Amino acid sequence: MIFKNIFSGKAAATGDYVYLMQKGDFAGALVFVEKALKADPQNIPLILRKAECHERLGQTDPAVAALEKAVQIHTEDGFLAKAIALQRKIAALKPQTAEHTSQIIAVAVQERRREKAWQLKAIPSLFADFDREELNEIIPRVDAQTFAEGEVIFHEGDPGTTLLCITSGRVAISCKAPDGRDVFLQELCPGDFFGEVGFLTGKPRTATVKTLAPTEILVIPKERMDEIIARFPHVQKVMDDFRQRRAQDTVNALIRRIKEGKAPGA
């Protein structure tokens, strides 16, 4: 099912919508959602529910159109990881439309990236650092995966062959202390990247990542990024700069925890 795990936050529809969907009255649910959208046309959960109704009714084109509207809103709001996650769902639903959706994201990023307010919302998203052509090449090479609560995404010492970004859910980062204790380092939320150290250096993972809730992750395999770097050498600099920023962010986070009296592992 294309729409598994794409809803997050407070439910936008009432129990009437849920009842109609459970009953199998997808046409009735669609009427319900479209009426709600007239009052709140930019409501992402409602737009996604509209897309789901169309898909259940076998109406692929309207489903894709609704998803692309959600992609546009997410991109303009700076939520690039969420936009790309929806692009991958569009690719699964109607592959021939995927390139058009990638263009929607790449063009919107190019138009908004110089706006200070947009930059603040888009950071720390690595995707905001790529230019239009680079981003358009990267998006189709990203995979989306879902994990249940309490699932380990990777262990400390595993090969570091992927870069990952959270689109929904939360994860905890931890490592082993010399005495064998698990030391909590950081909690990451939607929009956060992780795994960049092993991805860029080829070294084993330096920490363990475990989900704290049902979580969706965007995954960039190293071999696909290497192909892009071969074509666009500038991508390597973007990746290196991102790694340095993230390293400094990690140091700052640990300093804040120490000042707050919350030593790692507390």
ROKE-839595 format. One record per residue: x, y, z of N, C-alpha, C in turn; residue in one letter. Coordinates in Angstrom, 2 decimals, always signed. Atoms other than C-alpha are relative to their C-alpha. Layout:
n_u, n_v, n_w, ca_u, ca_v, ca_w, c_u, c_v, c_w, res
X, Y, Z, X, Y, Z, X, Y, Z, A
...
% end
This chain:
n_u, n_v, n_w, ca_u, ca_v, ca_w, c_u, c_v, c_w, res
+0.84, -1.19, +0.00, +0.00, +0.00, +0.00, +0.88, +1.24, +0.00, M
-0.86, -1.15, +0.17, +1.56, +3.26, -1.15, -0.03, +0.93, +1.21, I
+0.18, -1.04, -1.00, +0.18, +5.32, +1.73, +0.31, -0.45, +1.42, F
-0.35, +0.46, -1.34, +1.47, +3.28, +4.67, +1.00, +0.97, +0.64, K
-0.90, -0.83, -0.81, +3.05, +5.50, +7.34, +0.27, +1.39, -0.56, N
-0.30, -1.35, +0.48, +2.71, +8.81, +5.50, -0.71, +1.06, +0.83, I
+0.69, -0.99, -0.81, +0.44, +10.47, +8.05, +0.75, +0.20, +1.31, F
-0.65, -0.29, -1.29, +1.96, +12.22, +11.06, -0.70, +1.19, +0.63, S
+0.60, -1.12, -0.68, +0.88, +14.70, +13.68, -1.46, -0.25, +0.31, G
+1.41, +0.10, -0.37, -2.72, +15.42, +14.70, -0.85, -0.36, -1.21, K
+0.86, +0.40, +1.12, -5.31, +13.72, +12.51, -0.83, +1.19, -0.45, A
+0.71, -1.14, +0.54, -6.93, +16.24, +10.19, -1.46, -0.32, -0.25, A
+1.38, +0.39, +0.28, -10.11, +14.28, +9.46, -0.67, -0.50, +1.27, A
+0.74, +0.45, -1.17, -12.85, +13.35, +11.91, -0.26, -1.49, -0.08, T
+0.35, +1.41, +0.00, -14.19, +9.95, +12.86, -0.87, -0.40, -1.17, G
+0.83, +0.32, +1.16, -16.61, +10.21, +9.93, +0.84, -0.53, -1.14, D
-0.90, +0.43, +1.07, -13.72, +9.89, +7.50, +0.50, -1.42, +0.28, Y
-0.52, +1.33, -0.37, -12.26, +6.91, +9.37, -1.08, -1.05, -0.18, V
+1.11, +0.93, +0.13, -15.66, +5.25, +9.47, -0.26, -0.35, -1.46, Y
+0.27, +0.21, +1.43, -16.21, +5.71, +5.73, +1.09, -0.86, -0.64, L
-1.09, +0.78, +0.56, -12.77, +4.31, +4.91, -0.08, -1.45, +0.47, M
+0.12, +1.37, -0.53, -13.26, +1.29, +7.18, -1.18, -0.73, -0.64, Q
+1.18, +0.57, +0.63, -16.64, +0.73, +5.58, +0.25, -0.33, -1.46, K
-0.29, +0.21, +1.42, -15.05, +0.78, +2.13, -0.69, +0.99, -0.90, G
+0.67, -1.03, +0.79, -17.01, +3.84, +1.04, +1.03, +1.08, -0.34, D
-1.08, -0.92, +0.34, -14.00, +5.52, -0.58, -0.53, +1.25, -0.71, F
+0.59, -1.16, +0.68, -16.16, +7.77, -2.76, -0.60, +0.96, +1.02, A
+0.55, -0.85, -1.05, -17.99, +9.02, +0.32, +1.08, +0.69, +0.80, G
-1.12, -0.58, -0.73, -14.71, +9.57, +2.14, +0.63, +1.13, -0.81, A
-0.57, -1.03, +0.87, -13.42, +11.55, -0.86, -0.84, +1.26, +0.04, L
+0.89, -1.16, -0.10, -16.47, +13.82, -0.77, +0.22, +0.72, +1.33, V
-0.22, -0.56, -1.33, -15.90, +14.32, +2.95, +1.29, +0.81, +0.04, F
-1.30, -0.67, -0.02, -12.22, +15.24, +2.45, -0.01, +1.25, -0.87, V
+0.02, -1.15, +0.91, -12.83, +17.54, -0.51, -0.78, +1.16, +0.62, E
+0.75, -1.05, -0.69, -15.41, +19.46, +1.53, +0.88, +0.67, +1.05, K
-0.90, -0.56, -1.02, -12.88, +19.89, +4.35, +1.11, +0.82, -0.64, A
-1.08, -0.72, +0.67, -10.21, +21.01, +1.87, -0.43, +1.37, -0.51, L
+0.48, -1.32, +0.44, -12.39, +23.88, +0.65, +0.23, +1.04, +1.09, K
-0.22, -0.92, -1.12, -12.03, +25.40, +4.11, +1.48, +0.14, +0.35, A
-1.43, +0.00, -0.37, -8.32, +24.53, +4.45, +0.80, -0.67, -1.11, D
-0.60, +0.64, +1.18, -6.77, +23.91, +1.00, +1.48, -0.35, +0.12, P
-1.44, +0.28, -0.16, -3.14, +23.81, +2.27, +0.26, -1.06, +1.06, Q
-0.14, +0.98, -1.08, -3.78, +21.14, +4.90, +0.59, -1.30, -0.54, N
-0.71, +1.15, +0.55, -1.23, +18.42, +4.15, -0.66, -1.33, +0.35, I
+0.66, +1.29, -0.28, -2.91, +15.53, +6.05, -1.27, -0.20, -0.81, P
+1.21, +0.12, +0.81, -6.16, +16.29, +4.22, +0.33, -0.31, -1.46, L
-0.41, +0.24, +1.39, -4.39, +16.39, +0.86, +0.45, -1.45, -0.17, I
-0.46, +1.38, +0.08, -2.76, +13.04, +1.59, -1.17, -0.98, +0.10, L
+1.18, +0.86, -0.08, -6.10, +11.55, +2.57, -0.77, +0.02, -1.32, R
+0.63, -0.07, +1.31, -7.54, +12.80, -0.70, +0.72, -0.91, -0.98, K
-0.78, +0.87, +0.88, -4.72, +11.04, -2.54, -0.29, -1.47, +0.29, A
+0.29, +1.39, -0.36, -5.42, +7.84, -0.61, -1.36, -0.43, -0.52, E
+1.33, +0.32, +0.51, -9.11, +7.97, -1.51, +0.04, -0.28, -1.50, C
-0.10, +0.19, +1.45, -8.27, +8.36, -5.20, +0.69, -1.33, -0.33, H
-0.71, +1.25, +0.27, -5.82, +5.46, -5.03, -0.91, -1.19, +0.27, E
+0.91, +1.11, -0.33, -8.38, +3.20, -3.33, -1.08, -0.17, -1.08, R
+1.01, +0.03, +1.07, -10.81, +4.12, -6.14, +0.61, -0.36, -1.35, L
-0.67, +0.34, +1.25, -8.21, +3.18, -8.76, +0.24, +1.20, -0.89, G
-0.18, -1.24, +0.76, -7.83, +6.82, -9.85, +1.42, +0.51, +0.20, Q
-1.42, -0.29, -0.20, -4.07, +7.07, -10.23, +0.35, +1.46, -0.26, T
-0.38, -1.37, +0.34, -3.81, +10.46, -11.94, -0.43, +1.02, +1.05, D
+0.37, -0.93, -1.07, -5.86, +12.38, -9.33, +0.79, -0.23, +1.29, P
-0.80, +0.29, -1.19, -3.92, +10.59, -6.58, +1.37, +0.65, -0.12, A
-1.32, -0.59, +0.24, -0.62, +11.70, -8.11, -0.09, +1.53, +0.07, V
+0.16, -1.46, -0.04, -1.92, +15.26, -8.56, -0.08, +0.50, +1.43, A
+0.10, -0.40, -1.40, -2.82, +15.44, -4.88, +1.36, -0.11, +0.69, A
-1.32, +0.17, -0.59, +0.58, +14.08, -3.87, +0.96, +1.09, -0.46, L
-0.89, -1.05, +0.51, +2.36, +16.59, -6.10, -0.32, +1.35, +0.65, E
+0.34, -1.23, -0.73, +0.44, +19.41, -4.42, +0.64, -0.02, +1.39, K
-0.63, +0.13, -1.31, +1.67, +18.10, -1.06, +1.52, +0.19, -0.11, A
-1.43, -0.18, +0.24, +5.21, +17.94, -2.47, +0.33, +1.48, -0.13, V
-0.23, -1.43, +0.20, +4.98, +21.58, -3.57, -0.07, +0.76, +1.32, Q
+0.14, -0.69, -1.28, +3.76, +22.74, -0.16, +1.16, -0.32, +0.93, I
-1.12, +0.39, -0.86, +6.40, +20.74, +1.74, +1.28, +0.70, -0.44, H
-1.23, -0.62, +0.50, +9.17, +22.12, -0.50, +0.02, +1.49, +0.31, T
+0.07, -1.43, -0.26, +8.04, +25.72, -0.19, +0.11, +0.31, +1.49, E
-0.11, -0.18, -1.45, +7.85, +25.26, +3.60, +1.36, -0.43, +0.54, D
-1.33, +0.40, -0.43, +11.41, +23.90, +3.70, +0.12, -1.43, +0.47, G
-0.04, +1.38, -0.46, +10.48, +20.31, +4.54, +0.38, -0.92, -1.17, F
-0.44, +0.67, +1.22, +12.57, +18.80, +1.76, -0.01, -1.52, +0.13, L
-0.01, +1.46, -0.18, +12.93, +15.31, +3.23, -1.41, -0.56, -0.18, A
+1.37, +0.46, +0.15, +9.14, +14.98, +3.45, -0.45, +0.07, -1.45, K
+0.35, -0.13, +1.42, +8.77, +16.24, -0.12, +0.60, -1.14, -0.81, A
-0.67, +1.06, +0.74, +11.29, +13.70, -1.39, -0.61, -1.36, +0.34, I
+0.67, +1.25, -0.37, +9.61, +10.90, +0.57, -1.28, -0.19, -0.81, A
+1.21, +0.08, +0.80, +6.36, +11.71, -1.23, +0.32, -0.23, -1.48, L
-0.41, +0.23, +1.39, +8.20, +11.83, -4.55, +0.28, -1.47, -0.25, Q
-0.27, +1.44, +0.15, +9.34, +8.25, -3.98, -1.31, -0.80, -0.02, R
+1.30, +0.66, +0.04, +5.72, +7.25, -3.32, -0.67, +0.21, -1.35, K
+0.52, -0.26, +1.34, +4.70, +8.91, -6.58, +0.70, -0.91, -1.01, I
-0.76, +0.86, +0.91, +7.46, +6.96, -8.33, -0.52, -1.43, +0.05, A
+0.55, +1.35, -0.12, +5.97, +3.73, -6.98, -1.40, -0.08, -0.59, A
+1.39, -0.02, +0.47, +2.43, +4.75, -7.92, -0.09, +0.18, -1.52, L
-0.01, -0.29, +1.43, +3.19, +6.13, -11.40, +1.41, +0.40, -0.41, K
-1.43, -0.26, +0.26, +6.87, +5.82, -12.41, +0.26, +1.10, -1.02, P
-0.25, -0.99, +1.05, +6.56, +8.02, -15.51, -0.19, +1.43, +0.48, Q
+0.21, -1.33, -0.56, +5.58, +10.95, -13.29, +1.12, +0.42, +0.93, T
-1.02, -0.28, -1.02, +8.56, +10.72, -10.95, +0.93, +1.13, -0.39, A
-0.93, -1.05, +0.43, +10.85, +12.94, -13.03, -0.64, +1.38, +0.11, E
+0.70, -1.28, -0.12, +8.24, +15.69, -13.15, -0.04, +0.47, +1.45, H
+0.05, -0.37, -1.42, +7.91, +15.59, -9.36, +1.38, +0.43, +0.50, T
-1.36, -0.42, -0.36, +11.69, +15.78, -8.97, +0.26, +1.43, -0.45, S
-0.17, -1.35, +0.52, +11.62, +18.91, -11.12, -0.73, +1.02, +0.87, Q
+0.76, -0.90, -0.88, +8.95, +20.45, -8.89, +0.85, +0.37, +1.22, I
-0.82, -0.23, -1.18, +11.25, +20.04, -5.88, +1.23, +0.82, -0.35, I
-1.24, -0.66, +0.36, +14.44, +21.13, -7.65, -0.22, +1.47, -0.37, A
+0.30, -1.38, +0.40, +12.87, +24.25, -9.17, -0.38, +0.84, +1.21, V
+0.41, -0.75, -1.19, +11.25, +25.29, -5.88, +1.19, +0.31, +0.90, A
-1.20, -0.24, -0.81, +14.55, +24.88, -4.02, +0.84, +1.12, -0.61, V
-0.79, -1.04, +0.66, +16.36, +27.00, -6.61, -0.63, +1.38, +0.19, Q
+0.69, -1.28, -0.12, +13.72, +29.73, -6.31, +0.02, +0.54, +1.43, E
+0.15, -0.43, -1.40, +13.62, +29.81, -2.50, +1.30, +0.01, +0.79, R
-1.18, +0.24, -0.81, +17.15, +28.94, -1.41, +0.70, +1.28, +0.47, R
-0.64, -1.25, -0.40, +18.29, +32.61, -1.22, -0.82, +0.76, +1.04, R
+0.83, -0.66, -0.99, +15.45, +33.54, +1.11, +0.43, -0.43, +1.40, E
-0.52, +0.31, -1.32, +16.74, +33.77, +4.67, -0.98, -0.82, +0.83, K
+1.01, +0.72, -0.78, +13.48, +32.61, +6.25, -0.10, -1.45, -0.46, A
+0.08, +1.37, +0.51, +13.37, +29.56, +3.98, +1.24, -0.79, +0.39, W
-1.24, +0.67, -0.38, +17.03, +28.73, +4.70, -0.07, -0.49, +1.44, Q
+0.09, +0.38, -1.41, +16.34, +28.67, +8.42, -0.90, -1.22, +0.19, L
+0.89, +1.15, -0.11, +13.49, +26.20, +7.91, +0.61, -1.23, -0.64, K
-0.53, +1.13, +0.75, +15.36, +24.02, +5.42, +1.25, -0.60, +0.65, A
-1.19, +0.50, -0.68, +18.57, +23.74, +7.46, -0.44, -0.83, +1.20, I
-1.26, +0.50, +0.51, +19.97, +21.24, +8.48, -0.10, -0.93, -1.21, P
+0.18, +0.92, +1.12, +18.64, +19.53, +5.37, +1.14, +0.10, -1.01, S
-1.06, +0.05, +0.99, +21.53, +18.49, +3.17, -0.54, +0.31, -1.38, L
+0.56, -0.19, +1.33, +19.19, +18.61, +0.20, -0.02, +1.47, -0.42, F
+0.07, -1.42, +0.33, +18.99, +22.41, +0.41, +1.33, +0.54, -0.53, A
-1.33, -0.46, +0.41, +22.73, +22.66, -0.34, +0.33, -0.32, -1.45, D
-0.28, +0.37, +1.38, +22.55, +21.10, -3.80, -0.69, +0.96, -0.96, F
+0.66, -0.84, +1.00, +21.84, +23.13, -6.93, -1.05, -0.82, -0.74, D
+1.16, +0.63, +0.65, +18.91, +22.34, -9.21, +0.36, -1.28, -0.73, R
-0.35, +1.17, +0.80, +20.69, +19.92, -11.55, +0.47, -1.14, +0.89, E
-0.49, +1.03, -0.92, +22.44, +18.06, -8.72, -1.16, -0.65, +0.75, E
+1.13, +0.51, -0.76, +19.25, +17.73, -6.71, -0.90, -0.87, -0.87, L
+0.84, +0.76, +0.92, +17.33, +16.51, -9.74, +0.60, -1.39, -0.28, N
-0.67, +1.29, +0.20, +19.92, +13.72, -10.14, -0.07, -0.85, +1.27, E
-0.05, +0.73, -1.27, +19.94, +12.78, -6.44, -1.34, -0.61, +0.37, I
+1.32, +0.43, -0.48, +16.20, +12.50, -5.77, -0.38, -1.41, -0.49, I
+0.40, +1.35, +0.43, +15.56, +9.42, -7.98, +0.86, -1.12, +0.57, P
-0.90, +1.02, -0.54, +18.47, +7.62, -6.31, -0.19, -0.24, +1.49, R
+0.30, +0.15, -1.42, +17.00, +7.90, -2.82, -1.04, -1.10, +0.19, V
+0.97, +1.03, -0.36, +15.18, +4.94, -1.26, -0.75, +0.42, +1.27, D
+0.77, -0.25, -1.22, +12.46, +5.10, +1.41, -0.24, -1.33, +0.71, A
+0.21, +1.20, -0.80, +12.24, +2.55, +4.23, -0.76, +0.36, +1.27, Q
+0.74, -0.22, -1.25, +9.95, +2.20, +7.26, +0.48, -0.99, +1.06, T
-0.45, +0.81, -1.13, +10.85, +0.86, +10.71, -1.02, +0.10, +1.13, F
+0.90, +0.02, -1.14, +8.73, -0.16, +13.67, +0.67, +0.64, +1.22, A
-0.56, -0.54, -1.24, +9.17, +1.38, +17.12, +0.89, -1.05, +0.68, E
-0.92, +0.89, -0.68, +12.15, -0.12, +18.96, +0.91, -0.79, -0.92, G
-0.82, +0.74, +0.96, +13.83, -1.38, +15.79, +1.36, +0.67, -0.16, E
-1.35, -0.53, +0.21, +17.59, -0.96, +15.35, +0.23, +0.19, -1.50, V
-0.26, -0.29, +1.42, +18.43, +0.73, +12.04, +1.40, -0.47, -0.37, I
-1.32, +0.61, +0.14, +22.11, -0.07, +12.38, +0.71, +0.03, +1.36, F
-0.77, +0.11, -1.24, +24.56, -1.06, +15.13, +1.37, +0.65, -0.14, H
-1.37, -0.47, -0.04, +27.83, +0.49, +16.14, +0.92, -1.11, -0.52, E
-0.90, +0.98, +0.59, +30.54, -1.26, +14.10, -0.47, -0.55, -1.33, G
+0.48, +0.45, +1.31, +28.31, -2.03, +11.10, +0.68, +0.79, -1.12, D
-0.56, -0.76, +1.14, +29.59, -1.02, +7.63, -0.80, +1.29, -0.22, P
+0.66, -1.29, +0.20, +28.82, +2.64, +6.90, -0.19, +0.30, -1.48, G
+0.16, -0.11, +1.46, +27.50, +2.42, +3.35, -1.21, +0.83, -0.43, T
+1.17, -0.80, +0.35, +24.40, +4.63, +3.52, -0.07, +1.26, +0.84, T
+0.33, -1.23, -0.70, +23.43, +8.17, +4.47, -1.51, +0.00, +0.17, L
+1.41, +0.12, -0.29, +20.01, +8.43, +6.10, -0.60, +1.32, +0.49, L
+0.71, -1.21, -0.43, +17.41, +11.14, +6.75, -1.40, -0.40, +0.48, C
+1.31, +0.32, -0.57, +14.29, +10.96, +8.93, -1.08, +0.86, -0.66, I
+1.14, -0.76, +0.50, +10.99, +11.96, +7.31, -1.16, -0.01, +0.98, T
+1.00, +0.03, -1.07, +8.72, +10.89, +10.18, +0.51, -0.92, +1.10, S
-0.44, +0.82, -1.12, +9.26, +9.44, +13.64, +1.19, +0.61, +0.74, G
-1.13, -0.45, -0.80, +12.22, +9.70, +16.04, +0.97, -1.16, +0.20, R
-1.00, +1.03, -0.29, +15.48, +7.83, +16.66, +0.92, +0.47, +1.11, V
-0.99, -0.28, -1.05, +17.99, +7.62, +19.51, +1.36, -0.46, -0.48, A
-1.38, +0.32, +0.35, +21.73, +7.68, +18.89, +0.74, -0.35, +1.28, I
-0.75, +0.41, -1.19, +23.91, +5.78, +21.37, +1.28, -0.70, -0.41, S
-1.24, +0.74, +0.26, +27.35, +4.23, +21.66, +0.41, -0.74, +1.27, C
-0.49, +0.78, -1.14, +29.21, +1.83, +23.92, +1.12, +0.74, +0.72, K
-1.08, -0.55, -0.81, +31.29, +3.24, +26.78, +1.06, -1.08, +0.20, A
-1.06, +0.99, -0.23, +34.62, +1.55, +27.64, -0.41, -1.11, +0.97, P
+0.42, +1.02, -0.96, +32.87, -0.26, +30.52, -1.17, -0.84, -0.52, D
+1.06, +0.79, +0.59, +30.24, -1.65, +28.14, -1.39, +0.59, +0.11, G
+1.32, -0.64, -0.12, +27.40, +0.71, +29.10, -0.42, +0.62, -1.32, R
+0.54, -0.73, +1.13, +25.12, +2.09, +26.41, -0.12, +1.47, +0.39, D
-0.01, -1.43, -0.30, +25.65, +5.87, +26.35, -0.88, +0.73, -1.01, V
+0.87, -0.77, +0.87, +22.82, +7.99, +24.95, +0.70, +1.27, -0.43, F
-0.65, -1.19, +0.53, +24.15, +10.74, +22.70, -0.99, +1.08, -0.44, L
+0.86, -1.01, +0.60, +21.28, +12.40, +20.91, -1.29, -0.63, -0.50, Q
+1.25, +0.42, +0.63, +17.68, +12.14, +19.74, -0.19, +0.81, -1.28, E
+0.19, -0.67, +1.28, +16.94, +12.95, +16.10, -1.46, -0.09, -0.43, L
+1.40, -0.13, +0.40, +13.63, +14.02, +14.55, -0.09, +0.22, -1.51, C
+0.14, -0.19, +1.45, +12.18, +14.55, +11.05, +0.84, +1.15, -0.54, P
-0.88, -0.98, +0.62, +14.57, +16.42, +8.77, +1.46, -0.21, +0.34, G
-1.38, +0.24, -0.41, +17.68, +15.20, +10.60, +0.64, -1.11, -0.83, D
-0.81, +1.02, +0.66, +20.40, +13.28, +8.75, +0.86, -0.71, +1.02, F
-0.96, +0.70, -0.84, +22.64, +10.65, +10.30, +0.71, -1.05, -0.84, F
-0.78, +0.99, +0.71, +25.25, +8.09, +9.29, +1.03, +0.58, -0.93, G
-0.89, -0.63, +0.98, +27.38, +10.64, +7.46, +1.47, -0.35, +0.20, E
-1.42, +0.29, -0.24, +30.67, +9.68, +9.14, +0.43, -1.25, -0.77, V
-0.35, +1.22, +0.72, +30.73, +6.10, +7.86, -0.22, +0.14, -1.49, G
+0.33, -0.20, +1.42, +29.14, +7.16, +4.57, +1.14, +0.69, -0.73, F
-1.01, -0.81, +0.68, +31.87, +9.70, +3.78, +1.42, -0.54, +0.19, L
-1.37, +0.47, -0.26, +34.91, +7.97, +5.33, +0.20, -1.47, -0.33, T
-0.13, +1.43, +0.25, +34.14, +4.31, +4.64, +0.28, -0.78, +1.26, G
-0.27, +0.67, -1.26, +34.74, +3.53, +8.31, -1.29, -0.61, +0.57, K
+1.21, +0.60, -0.63, +32.36, +1.37, +10.43, -0.81, +1.05, +0.75, P
+0.88, -0.90, -0.74, +29.41, +3.01, +12.16, +0.57, +0.28, +1.37, R
-0.55, -0.39, -1.30, +30.45, +4.94, +15.24, -1.06, +0.00, +1.10, T
+1.07, +0.00, -0.99, +27.08, +4.63, +17.00, -1.11, -0.95, -0.44, A
+1.19, +0.81, +0.29, +23.89, +2.58, +17.20, -1.20, +0.92, -0.09, T
+1.21, -0.81, +0.19, +20.60, +4.05, +15.95, -1.22, -0.89, +0.17, V
+1.20, +0.78, -0.29, +17.29, +2.78, +17.34, -1.22, +0.91, -0.03, K
+1.20, -0.83, +0.11, +13.78, +4.04, +16.62, -0.71, +0.13, +1.35, T
+0.78, -0.27, -1.20, +11.72, +5.62, +19.40, -1.50, +0.02, -0.30, L
+1.38, -0.01, +0.47, +8.51, +5.53, +17.34, +0.01, -0.60, -1.40, A
+0.01, +0.41, +1.41, +7.35, +4.17, +13.98, +0.65, +1.09, -0.85, P
-0.87, -0.98, +0.67, +9.81, +5.86, +11.64, +0.16, -0.31, -1.48, T
-0.32, +0.13, +1.42, +10.26, +6.47, +7.93, +1.32, +0.69, -0.26, E
-1.36, -0.47, +0.26, +13.78, +6.98, +6.62, +0.24, +0.08, -1.51, I
-0.54, -0.05, +1.35, +15.22, +8.20, +3.33, +1.43, -0.53, +0.05, L
-1.32, +0.65, +0.01, +18.31, +6.18, +2.42, +0.71, +0.31, -1.31, V
-0.81, -0.26, +1.18, +21.06, +7.27, +0.03, +1.18, -0.97, +0.01, I
-1.12, +0.94, +0.07, +23.36, +4.35, -0.90, +1.26, +0.69, -0.53, P
-1.27, -0.64, +0.38, +27.03, +5.30, -1.26, +0.32, -0.17, -1.47, K
-0.37, +0.21, +1.40, +27.44, +3.73, -4.67, -0.78, +0.92, -0.94, E
+0.79, -0.92, +0.83, +24.64, +5.92, -6.06, +0.54, +1.42, +0.11, R
-0.57, -1.33, -0.16, +26.14, +9.07, -4.57, +1.34, +0.10, -0.69, M
-1.29, -0.01, +0.70, +29.54, +8.10, -5.97, -0.20, +0.24, -1.49, D
+0.31, -0.23, +1.41, +27.96, +8.01, -9.44, -0.29, +1.48, -0.26, E
+0.34, -1.42, +0.16, +26.62, +11.52, -8.93, +1.25, +0.87, +0.15, I
-1.23, -0.77, -0.21, +29.96, +12.82, -7.60, +0.89, -0.08, -1.23, I
-0.81, +0.14, +1.22, +31.67, +11.44, -10.72, -0.47, +0.98, -1.08, A
+0.55, -0.93, +0.99, +29.36, +13.63, -12.81, +0.04, +1.45, +0.48, R
+0.05, -1.34, -0.59, +29.15, +16.60, -10.43, +0.98, +0.07, +1.17, F
-1.01, -0.02, -1.07, +32.42, +16.97, -8.44, -0.36, +0.94, +1.15, P
+0.39, -0.94, -1.04, +30.88, +19.89, -6.51, -0.77, -0.68, +1.13, H
+0.79, +0.72, -1.00, +28.67, +17.38, -4.68, +0.90, -0.47, +1.14, V
-0.93, +0.45, -1.03, +31.74, +16.09, -2.81, +0.26, +1.11, +1.02, Q
-0.22, -1.13, -0.91, +32.39, +19.56, -1.37, -1.23, +0.24, +0.86, K
+1.23, -0.19, -0.77, +28.76, +19.90, -0.34, -0.08, -1.04, +1.12, V
+0.05, +1.07, -0.99, +28.97, +16.54, +1.45, +1.01, +0.23, +1.11, M
-1.04, -0.24, -1.01, +32.24, +17.41, +3.20, -0.39, +1.16, +0.93, D
+0.44, -1.14, -0.81, +30.86, +20.79, +4.35, -1.11, -0.41, +0.96, D
+1.09, +0.48, -0.84, +27.76, +19.06, +5.66, +0.54, -0.80, +1.17, F
-0.58, +0.82, -1.07, +29.84, +16.58, +7.63, +0.64, +0.88, +1.07, R
-0.64, -0.88, -0.96, +31.82, +19.40, +9.25, -1.03, +0.74, +0.85, Q
+1.05, -0.67, -0.76, +28.65, +21.26, +10.22, -0.63, -0.93, +1.01, R
+0.62, +0.97, -0.90, +27.14, +18.12, +11.69, +0.92, -0.34, +1.16, R
-0.96, +0.29, -1.07, +30.32, +17.39, +13.67, -0.04, +1.11, +1.05, A
+0.05, -1.13, -0.93, +30.18, +20.88, +15.18, -1.33, +0.03, +0.74, Q
+1.31, +0.05, -0.66, +26.46, +20.51, +15.90, +0.00, -1.04, +1.11, D
-0.06, +1.07, -1.01, +27.16, +17.27, +17.78, +0.77, +0.47, +1.23, T
-0.80, -0.53, -1.11, +29.87, +18.94, +19.88, -0.81, +1.01, +0.80, V
+0.81, -1.01, -0.68, +27.55, +21.87, +20.67, -1.11, -0.65, +0.82, N
+1.07, +0.69, -0.72, +24.75, +19.48, +21.67, +0.52, -0.63, +1.28, A
-0.59, +0.62, -1.19, +27.04, +17.62, +24.07, +0.38, +1.05, +1.05, L
-0.35, -1.09, -0.93, +28.27, +20.91, +25.57, -1.24, +0.49, +0.73, I
+1.25, -0.44, -0.63, +24.67, +22.00, +26.17, -0.46, -1.00, +1.05, R
+0.44, +1.02, -0.95, +23.87, +18.68, +27.86, +0.84, +0.05, +1.28, R
-0.88, -0.08, -1.16, +26.90, +19.04, +30.16, -0.35, +1.22, +0.85, I
+0.34, -1.22, -0.72, +25.98, +22.64, +31.07, -1.34, -0.12, +0.72, K
+1.32, +0.20, -0.62, +22.42, +21.54, +31.81, +0.06, -1.06, +1.10, E
-0.14, +1.02, -1.03, +23.81, +18.90, +34.15, -0.48, -1.36, -0.46, G
+0.45, +1.27, +0.55, +22.77, +16.09, +31.80, +1.15, -0.66, -0.72, K
-1.16, +0.65, +0.63, +25.99, +14.19, +31.18, -0.47, -1.12, -0.88, A
+0.37, +1.10, +0.87, +25.87, +11.69, +28.34, -0.22, -1.28, +0.79, P
+0.31, +1.23, -0.69, +24.24, +8.51, +29.52, -0.95, +0.22, +1.16, G
+0.90, -0.28, -1.12, +22.14, +10.32, +32.14, -1.44, -0.25, -0.38, A
% end
